[in-house]
Amino acid sequence: MTLVLIGVNHKTAPIEVRERIAISREDLPEVTRALAETPGVTECMIVSTCNRVELLAAVESPDADLTGFLHRHFGLDPALLAPHIYREIDQDAVRHLFRVAASLDSMVVGEPQILGQVKEAFATARVSGTIAGQLEHLLQCAFAAAKKVRTETEIGSNSVSIASVAVDLARKIFGSLQGRTVFLVGAGKMSELAARHLVQQGAGAILVSNRTQERARRMAETFRGRVIPFEQLYEVASEADIVITSTGAPHPIFRREHGQAFLHRRRNRPMFFIDIAVPRDVDPAMNKLEGIFVYDIDDLQQVAAANMAERSLEASNAEALIEGEVERFRQRLRTVNVAPAIIALQRQAEEIRLAELRRVQARLGSLNADQVAAVEALTRGLMNKFLHPPMQALKQAAREDNAARLEALCDAWQLEAGTIEDEAAIVDETHEENRR
């Protein structure tokens, strides 16, 4: 198995590029299945958030054209993505995935949302039938590594999210959010987080609008806000001092002409848009209007950077934990790879045991059930005791990545790993051995 991970994120590509390849939650299953049909891809999943789009795949060869898939699927000129895309192979891909899940690669280090987003991508791939034993094991280890970072470091203490950074920005702009009217456009998780922070900062009326009105109603009830039907969006938006928008619309829903109308109705009182959607909900041209101030997800990085200094020590501790988990995964993978040789050794010993029982069967005479069970237990016990040292030697050679010793051991016992039909069973057996 070769692991390949390619992607773009907030560090390598501006939002103008990221929004060109953003994948909505509704489209993610179809795109994941399309990726699985790429020649050479055996398993795959896609993580798509406001800050990153990453393709992770188990492939038959490192030459599998994952980058070409992005070009073809989104109809992009290869030159557009080339300066921004990164590609990781095998252990580097494992390390990258673990760091993403542990929120060490996030815009706001320590934010808790990314782990849920990776889990959601994993669940989507599972339902889509694009994940089997190899990536299943990798993702479970990534989740365990993220949990270890969260529980053994203080990186998540006073954690901040993109939503909370957005609210901090609004507070700096206004000086105080006391009594300000806030309009949440989009009733997803990000909007809910923003609403919680706004309420804590003393915001006044909260308006909520969403294409699915039931979701808007539930959020409005949570925060004692008012539901605005989506078709009345442009009529009511001018009531808001702050608009936080995070819909899944493929094109901007607020354009320059809307801003001009809002300013007219507000008698030129300023209005702030915090656009945390990818693709963006607010046309950048809105920012050219005097009295309209627009901040998108990339603008939030300046606020997020202020949090980095106080988190640097905990981030360093977390990085060390991740390195340990990457090495642990690597050793597990080596043990899985030696499993066919261990299976061959067990089969060889079992064939010898059965052959010897058949040879002495006539001399044993007629045995009752208890006697047969006793003979079985005795011979199996002797076989297992004999097999224990060579099996441990094989596993140790695999853990140490000692190819010469591993080959010598296989030659000594005349082992040929062959093809193991039930690879999942081997992986399960190895997991159980690791737990012991």
C-alpha positions as CSV (number, residue, x, y, z in Angstrom):
1,M,0.0,0.0,0.0
2,T,1.2,3.5,-0.8
3,L,-0.5,6.4,0.9
4,V,-0.9,9.7,-1.0
5,L,-2.3,13.0,0.3
6,I,-2.7,16.1,-1.9
7,G,-4.4,19.3,-1.1
8,V,-4.5,23.1,-0.7
9,N,-5.1,25.0,2.5
10,H,-5.2,28.4,4.1
11,K,-1.4,28.4,4.2
12,T,-0.7,27.6,0.6
13,A,-3.7,29.2,-1.3
14,P,-5.8,32.3,-1.0
15,I,-9.5,32.1,-0.7
16,E,-9.9,32.9,-4.4
17,V,-8.3,29.6,-5.2
18,R,-9.8,27.5,-2.4
19,E,-13.4,28.5,-3.3
20,R,-12.8,27.2,-6.8
21,I,-12.4,23.6,-5.5
22,A,-14.7,23.8,-2.4
23,I,-17.0,20.8,-2.1
24,S,-20.3,21.1,-0.4
25,R,-21.5,18.6,2.2
26,E,-24.3,17.5,-0.3
27,D,-21.8,16.9,-3.1
28,L,-19.1,15.2,-1.0
29,P,-20.4,11.6,-1.4
30,E,-20.6,11.9,-5.2
31,V,-17.1,13.5,-5.5
32,T,-15.6,10.9,-3.2
33,R,-17.0,8.1,-5.3
34,A,-15.7,9.8,-8.4
35,L,-12.2,9.9,-6.9
36,A,-12.4,6.2,-6.1
37,E,-12.8,5.5,-9.8
38,T,-9.5,7.2,-10.6
39,P,-7.1,4.5,-12.0
40,G,-4.8,3.1,-9.3
41,V,-7.0,4.3,-6.3
42,T,-8.0,1.4,-4.0
43,E,-9.4,3.5,-1.1
44,C,-10.0,7.2,-0.6
45,M,-11.6,10.0,1.3
46,I,-11.9,13.8,1.0
47,V,-11.8,16.5,3.7
48,S,-13.3,19.8,2.5
49,T,-13.6,22.7,4.9
50,C,-13.5,26.5,4.7
51,N,-9.7,26.3,5.1
52,R,-8.7,23.2,3.2
53,V,-9.5,20.6,0.5
54,E,-7.5,17.4,0.9
55,L,-7.6,14.1,-1.0
56,L,-6.3,11.0,0.9
57,A,-5.9,7.8,-1.0
58,A,-4.4,4.3,-0.7
59,V,-3.0,3.7,-4.2
60,E,-1.4,0.9,-6.2
61,S,1.4,3.3,-7.3
62,P,2.6,6.8,-6.2
63,D,2.0,7.8,-9.8
64,A,-1.8,7.8,-9.3
65,D,-3.0,11.1,-10.7
66,L,-4.9,12.7,-7.8
67,T,-3.9,16.2,-8.9
68,G,-5.3,15.5,-12.3
69,F,-8.6,14.5,-10.7
70,L,-8.9,18.0,-9.2
71,H,-8.2,19.6,-12.6
72,R,-10.7,17.5,-14.4
73,H,-13.5,17.5,-11.9
74,F,-13.5,21.2,-11.4
75,G,-12.5,22.1,-14.9
76,L,-9.4,24.0,-13.9
77,D,-6.3,25.0,-15.7
78,P,-3.5,22.9,-14.1
79,A,-1.4,26.1,-13.8
80,L,-4.0,27.6,-11.4
81,L,-3.4,25.0,-8.7
82,A,0.3,24.1,-9.3
83,P,1.8,26.9,-7.1
84,H,-0.6,26.1,-4.2
85,I,-0.9,22.3,-4.0
86,Y,1.1,20.1,-1.7
87,R,1.7,16.3,-1.9
88,E,2.7,14.0,0.9
89,I,3.6,10.3,0.6
90,D,3.4,7.4,3.1
91,Q,4.8,8.5,6.5
92,D,4.6,12.2,5.6
93,A,1.0,11.7,4.6
94,V,0.3,9.9,8.0
95,R,2.0,12.8,9.9
96,H,0.0,15.4,8.0
97,L,-3.3,13.7,8.6
98,F,-2.5,13.3,12.4
99,R,-1.5,17.0,12.6
100,V,-4.8,18.0,10.8
101,A,-6.9,15.9,13.1
102,A,-5.1,17.3,16.2
103,S,-5.7,20.9,15.0
104,L,-2.0,21.6,14.7
105,D,-2.4,22.6,11.0
106,S,-5.5,24.8,11.6
107,M,-5.7,28.6,11.2
108,V,-6.4,28.7,14.9
109,V,-4.2,26.1,16.6
110,G,-6.2,24.1,19.1
111,E,-9.7,24.8,17.6
112,P,-11.9,21.8,18.1
113,Q,-14.0,21.8,14.9
114,I,-11.5,20.2,12.6
115,L,-11.6,16.8,14.3
116,G,-15.3,16.6,13.8
117,Q,-14.9,17.6,10.1
118,V,-12.4,14.9,9.6
119,K,-14.7,12.4,11.3
120,E,-17.6,13.5,9.1
121,A,-15.4,13.1,5.9
122,F,-14.5,9.6,7.1
123,A,-18.1,8.7,7.7
124,T,-19.1,10.0,4.3
125,A,-16.4,7.8,2.7
126,R,-17.5,4.8,4.7
127,V,-21.2,5.3,3.5
128,S,-19.9,5.8,0.0
129,G,-18.0,2.5,0.1
130,T,-14.6,4.1,-0.6
131,I,-12.9,3.0,2.6
132,A,-11.8,-0.5,3.6
133,G,-9.2,-1.9,6.1
134,Q,-6.2,0.2,5.2
135,L,-7.6,3.7,5.6
136,E,-10.0,2.5,8.3
137,H,-7.0,1.6,10.5
138,L,-5.2,4.8,9.6
139,L,-8.1,7.1,10.5
140,Q,-8.8,5.3,13.8
141,C,-5.2,5.9,14.7
142,A,-5.5,9.6,13.7
143,F,-8.5,10.0,15.9
144,A,-6.7,8.3,18.8
145,A,-3.7,10.7,18.3
146,A,-6.0,13.7,18.3
147,K,-7.6,12.6,21.5
148,K,-4.2,12.1,23.1
149,V,-3.1,15.6,22.1
150,R,-6.4,17.0,23.5
151,T,-6.1,15.2,26.9
152,E,-2.4,15.3,27.5
153,T,-1.7,19.0,26.5
154,E,-3.4,22.3,27.2
155,I,-3.6,23.2,23.6
156,G,-7.4,23.1,23.7
157,S,-7.7,25.3,26.9
158,N,-9.6,28.5,26.2
159,S,-9.9,27.1,22.7
160,V,-11.0,29.5,19.9
161,S,-12.7,28.8,16.6
162,I,-13.0,30.7,13.4
163,A,-16.4,31.8,14.7
164,S,-14.9,33.2,17.9
165,V,-12.1,34.9,16.1
166,A,-14.8,36.6,13.9
167,V,-16.7,37.8,17.0
168,D,-13.4,39.1,18.4
169,L,-12.9,41.1,15.2
170,A,-16.4,42.6,15.5
171,R,-15.8,43.6,19.1
172,K,-12.6,45.4,18.2
173,I,-14.5,47.2,15.4
174,F,-17.4,48.4,17.6
175,G,-15.6,48.6,20.9
176,S,-18.6,46.8,22.4
177,L,-21.3,44.5,21.0
178,Q,-23.8,45.6,23.7
179,G,-27.2,46.1,22.0
180,R,-25.9,45.4,18.5
181,T,-28.3,43.7,16.1
182,V,-26.7,40.6,14.6
183,F,-28.0,38.7,11.5
184,L,-26.9,35.1,11.2
185,V,-27.3,34.0,7.6
186,G,-26.9,30.2,7.5
187,A,-27.8,28.0,10.4
188,G,-24.9,25.6,10.4
189,K,-22.4,24.7,13.1
190,M,-20.3,27.8,12.4
191,S,-23.2,30.1,12.8
192,E,-24.2,28.5,16.0
193,L,-20.7,28.9,17.5
194,A,-20.7,32.6,16.4
195,A,-24.1,33.1,18.1
196,R,-22.9,31.6,21.4
197,H,-19.9,34.0,21.4
198,L,-22.1,37.0,20.4
199,V,-24.5,36.3,23.3
200,Q,-21.7,36.1,25.7
201,Q,-20.5,39.5,24.5
202,G,-23.9,41.1,25.1
203,A,-25.3,41.3,21.6
204,G,-28.8,42.5,21.4
205,A,-31.4,41.2,18.9
206,I,-30.3,38.1,16.9
207,L,-31.9,37.4,13.5
208,V,-31.5,34.0,11.9
209,S,-32.2,33.0,8.3
210,N,-31.6,29.7,6.5
211,R,-32.8,28.1,3.3
212,T,-34.2,25.3,5.5
213,Q,-36.5,27.2,7.8
214,E,-36.8,24.5,10.4
215,R,-33.1,24.7,11.1
216,A,-33.4,28.5,11.4
217,R,-36.3,28.1,13.8
218,R,-34.4,25.7,16.1
219,M,-31.4,28.0,16.2
220,A,-33.5,31.1,16.9
221,E,-35.2,29.2,19.8
222,T,-31.9,28.4,21.2
223,F,-30.8,32.0,21.3
224,R,-34.2,33.7,21.7
225,G,-33.8,35.2,18.3
226,R,-36.1,35.9,15.4
227,V,-36.5,33.8,12.3
228,I,-36.3,35.7,9.0
229,P,-37.6,33.7,5.9
230,F,-34.8,33.4,3.4
231,E,-36.9,35.1,0.7
232,Q,-37.0,38.2,3.0
233,L,-33.2,38.2,3.4
234,Y,-32.6,41.5,1.5
235,E,-35.6,43.3,3.0
236,V,-34.4,42.7,6.6
237,A,-30.6,42.6,6.4
238,S,-30.4,46.4,6.7
239,E,-31.7,46.1,10.3
240,A,-28.4,44.4,11.3
241,D,-25.2,46.1,12.4
242,I,-23.3,42.8,12.0
243,V,-24.0,40.1,9.4
244,I,-22.2,36.8,9.9
245,T,-22.8,34.6,6.9
246,S,-21.8,31.0,6.4
247,T,-24.1,29.4,3.8
248,G,-23.2,26.7,1.3
249,A,-24.2,28.8,-1.7
250,P,-22.0,28.3,-4.8
251,H,-22.1,32.1,-5.6
252,P,-22.2,35.3,-3.6
253,I,-25.6,36.0,-2.1
254,F,-24.7,39.6,-1.1
255,R,-23.6,41.8,-4.0
256,R,-22.7,45.5,-4.5
257,E,-26.2,46.6,-5.4
258,H,-27.5,45.0,-2.1
259,G,-25.0,46.9,-0.1
260,Q,-26.0,50.2,-1.7
261,A,-29.7,49.5,-0.8
262,F,-28.7,48.6,2.8
263,L,-26.8,51.8,3.3
264,H,-29.6,53.9,1.9
265,R,-32.1,52.3,4.3
266,R,-29.6,52.6,7.2
267,R,-29.0,56.3,6.4
268,N,-25.3,55.5,5.9
269,R,-24.8,54.0,9.3
270,P,-21.9,51.5,9.0
271,M,-22.6,47.8,8.4
272,F,-20.1,44.9,8.9
273,F,-20.1,41.6,7.1
274,I,-18.0,38.7,8.4
275,D,-18.0,36.1,5.7
276,I,-16.9,32.7,7.0
277,A,-18.2,30.8,4.0
278,V,-16.2,29.1,1.3
279,P,-17.1,29.8,-1.5
280,R,-17.6,33.4,-0.2
281,D,-21.2,34.6,0.4
282,V,-20.2,38.3,0.0
283,D,-18.9,39.8,-3.2
284,P,-15.5,41.5,-2.5
285,A,-16.9,44.5,-4.5
286,M,-19.1,45.2,-1.4
287,N,-15.9,46.3,0.4
288,K,-15.6,49.3,-1.9
289,L,-18.7,50.9,-0.6
290,E,-18.1,53.6,2.0
291,G,-19.8,52.4,5.1
292,I,-19.7,48.7,4.3
293,F,-16.8,46.7,5.8
294,V,-16.3,43.1,4.7
295,Y,-14.0,40.5,6.3
296,D,-13.5,37.0,4.8
297,I,-12.0,33.9,6.2
298,D,-8.4,34.9,5.2
299,D,-8.8,38.3,6.9
300,L,-9.3,36.3,10.2
301,Q,-5.8,35.0,10.1
302,Q,-4.4,38.3,11.4
303,V,-6.6,37.9,14.5
304,A,-5.7,34.2,14.8
305,A,-2.0,35.0,14.7
306,A,-2.3,36.8,18.0
307,N,-3.2,33.5,19.7
308,M,-0.2,31.7,18.4
309,A,2.4,33.0,20.9
310,E,0.6,31.9,24.0
311,R,-0.1,28.5,22.4
312,S,3.4,27.9,21.1
313,L,4.6,25.8,24.1
314,E,1.6,23.6,24.1
315,A,1.8,23.2,20.3
316,S,5.4,22.1,20.7
317,N,4.3,19.5,23.2
318,A,1.5,18.4,20.9
319,E,3.9,18.1,17.9
320,A,6.1,15.7,20.0
321,L,3.1,13.6,20.8
322,I,2.1,13.4,17.2
323,E,5.6,12.3,16.2
324,G,5.4,9.5,18.7
325,E,2.0,8.4,17.4
326,V,3.3,8.5,13.8
327,E,6.1,6.2,14.8
328,R,3.7,3.9,16.6
329,F,1.5,3.7,13.5
330,R,4.6,2.9,11.4
331,Q,5.5,0.0,13.7
332,R,1.9,-1.3,13.7
333,L,2.0,-1.2,9.9
334,R,5.2,-3.2,9.8
335,T,3.6,-5.8,12.1
336,V,0.6,-6.0,9.7
337,N,3.0,-6.4,6.8
338,V,4.7,-9.4,8.5
339,A,1.4,-11.0,9.3
340,P,1.4,-13.2,6.1
341,A,4.7,-14.8,7.2
342,I,3.3,-15.5,10.6
343,I,0.1,-17.0,9.1
344,A,2.3,-19.2,6.9
345,L,4.3,-20.4,9.9
346,Q,1.1,-21.2,11.8
347,R,-0.3,-23.1,8.9
348,Q,2.9,-25.0,8.4
349,A,2.9,-26.0,12.1
350,E,-0.8,-27.0,12.0
351,E,-0.3,-29.2,8.9
352,I,2.5,-31.0,10.8
353,R,0.4,-31.4,13.9
354,L,-2.5,-32.9,11.9
355,A,-0.2,-35.2,9.9
356,E,1.3,-36.6,13.1
357,L,-2.1,-37.2,14.7
358,R,-3.2,-39.1,11.6
359,R,0.0,-41.1,11.7
360,V,-0.6,-42.3,15.3
361,Q,-4.3,-42.6,15.1
362,A,-4.3,-46.4,14.7
363,R,-2.1,-46.8,17.8
364,L,-4.3,-44.6,19.9
365,G,-7.3,-46.8,19.3
366,S,-10.9,-45.7,19.9
367,L,-10.9,-42.6,22.0
368,N,-14.0,-41.0,23.6
369,A,-14.8,-37.3,23.2
370,D,-13.0,-36.3,26.4
371,Q,-9.9,-38.1,25.3
372,V,-9.9,-36.6,21.8
373,A,-10.3,-33.2,23.4
374,A,-7.4,-33.8,25.7
375,V,-5.1,-34.9,22.8
376,E,-6.2,-31.8,20.8
377,A,-5.4,-29.5,23.7
378,L,-2.0,-31.2,24.4
379,T,-0.8,-31.0,20.7
380,R,-2.1,-27.5,20.2
381,G,-0.5,-26.4,23.4
382,L,2.9,-27.9,22.4
383,M,2.6,-26.3,18.9
384,N,1.8,-22.8,20.4
385,K,4.7,-23.0,22.8
386,F,7.0,-24.0,19.9
387,L,5.7,-21.2,17.7
388,H,6.0,-18.4,20.3
389,P,9.7,-17.6,19.9
390,P,9.8,-17.5,16.1
391,M,6.6,-15.4,15.9
392,Q,8.1,-12.9,18.4
393,A,11.3,-12.8,16.4
394,L,9.4,-12.1,13.2
395,K,7.4,-9.3,14.8
396,Q,10.5,-7.8,16.4
397,A,12.3,-7.8,13.1
398,A,9.3,-6.1,11.5
399,R,9.1,-3.4,14.3
400,E,12.8,-2.7,13.8
401,D,12.4,-2.6,10.0
402,N,15.3,-5.1,9.8
403,A,14.7,-6.5,6.3
404,A,17.9,-8.7,6.3
405,R,16.9,-10.3,9.6
406,L,13.3,-10.8,8.5
407,E,14.5,-12.5,5.3
408,A,16.9,-14.7,7.2
409,L,14.1,-15.8,9.6
410,C,11.7,-16.6,6.7
411,D,14.5,-18.6,5.0
412,A,15.3,-20.5,8.2
413,W,11.7,-21.7,8.5
414,Q,11.2,-22.0,4.8
415,L,8.3,-19.5,4.9
416,E,6.5,-18.1,1.8
417,A,3.9,-15.5,2.7
418,G,1.9,-16.1,-0.4
419,T,-1.5,-14.4,-0.8
420,I,-3.7,-14.1,2.3
421,E,-7.3,-14.0,1.3
422,D,-8.7,-12.4,4.4
423,E,-6.4,-9.4,5.0
424,A,-9.0,-7.8,7.3
425,A,-8.6,-10.8,9.7
426,I,-4.8,-10.3,9.7
427,V,-5.2,-6.6,10.5
428,D,-7.7,-7.4,13.3
429,E,-5.4,-10.1,14.8
430,T,-2.5,-7.6,14.7
431,H,-4.7,-4.9,16.4
432,E,-5.6,-7.4,19.2
433,E,-1.9,-8.2,19.6
434,N,-1.0,-4.5,19.9
435,R,-3.8,-4.0,22.5
436,R,-2.3,-6.9,24.6
